Amino acid sequence: MTGALFVVSTPIGNIKDITLRALETLKEADFIVCEDTRETKKLLSHYSIHEKNALISFFTYNQQRRIPEIIGKLKSGCKIALVSERGTPGISDPGFFLIDAVIKENLKVVTVPGTVAFAAAIVASGLPTDDFVFLGFLRKKPGKLKRQISEAAVLNKTIIFYESPKRLKKTLAIVKEIMPASAKICIARELTKTFEEFIRGRLDEIEKDIRQKDIRGELVVLIHANSREKHHD
């Protein structure tokens, strides 16, 4: 009898943003595979969940070694919960590789949905939500990053990506070379946390303003070249 991998979404900032089903799954899991054991322990402690077995760390530098181990536990009938540091596993994090490996072994994957940072950002951005492209974390090299944005820009959709505060100014300078000055932009900062902030406006104005600021916290950036609303028949 094989087990199942439960892909469990956890809060992106506000610890209250977790579903009853997610808590139930974490309580019942034989093992919890997590990107950051410290963050997961805080969550489990807050909800008085005592894991049956030790947490299994799973991140970029140990994923190849961990996958066979986890596959073996699933084949032996274990129920395993997969969580990322924050949000939904598999979206711009190493969880994707485990999920892919489990599917290739014809083992069961169950999704326990919840908070996703880019979804939380777009609904409050004021930009079109009916058609968008999510780029995750952008390429680090300027040339590849520019090509990535250029390819997305021609689609005339809301472009969404994650960015670090340290890279934001350089990234926006490159975006300004590609997108029209009148493009609408929204920078969602510290979503669901005490200092949550949405910075909205024209690309040229926001890019200039950001140059003078010290931006901190986790960021989701959203851009749309055409600010006119889309209408459906």
HUCORLIN-V326642 format. One record per pair of residues at least 24 apart in sequence whose C-alpha atoms are under 7 Angstrom apart, sorted by the first residue. I is the first residue (numbers start at 1). GAP is how many residues later the second one is. If there is no record, write none. Layout:
BEGIN
i;gap
I;GAP
I;GAP
END
This chain:
BEGIN
i;gap
1;75
1;76
2;72
2;73
2;74
2;75
3;71
3;72
3;73
3;74
3;75
3;76
4;70
4;74
4;75
4;76
4;103
4;104
4;105
4;106
5;74
5;75
5;76
5;77
5;103
5;104
5;105
6;74
6;75
6;76
6;103
6;104
6;105
6;106
7;74
7;75
7;76
7;82
7;103
7;104
7;105
8;73
8;74
8;75
8;80
8;81
8;103
8;104
8;105
9;74
9;78
9;79
9;80
9;103
9;104
9;105
9;106
10;73
10;76
10;77
10;78
10;104
10;105
11;75
11;76
11;104
12;74
12;75
12;103
12;105
13;178
13;179
13;180
14;178
14;179
18;96
19;95
22;90
26;55
27;24
29;50
29;51
29;52
30;48
30;49
30;50
31;24
31;48
31;49
31;50
32;24
32;48
32;49
32;50
33;24
33;25
33;48
33;49
33;50
34;24
34;48
34;49
34;50
34;51
35;24
35;48
35;49
35;50
36;49
39;46
59;35
60;34
67;31
71;31
87;28
87;29
87;30
88;26
88;27
88;28
92;44
92;45
118;102
121;67
121;99
125;61
127;31
127;97
128;30
128;101
131;26
131;27
132;25
132;26
132;27
133;24
133;25
133;26
133;27
134;25
134;26
134;27
135;25
135;26
136;25
136;26
137;24
137;25
137;26
146;28
150;28
156;69
157;67
158;64
158;65
158;66
159;63
159;64
159;65
160;61
160;62
160;63
161;59
161;60
161;61
162;57
162;58
162;59
163;56
163;57
164;54
164;55
165;50
165;51
165;52
169;41
169;42
172;35
173;34
176;27
176;28
179;46
180;45
183;40
183;41
183;42
183;43
183;44
184;39
184;40
184;41
184;43
185;37
185;38
185;39
186;35
186;36
186;37
187;32
187;33
187;34
187;35
188;31
188;32
188;33
189;28
189;29
189;30
189;31
190;27
190;28
190;29
END
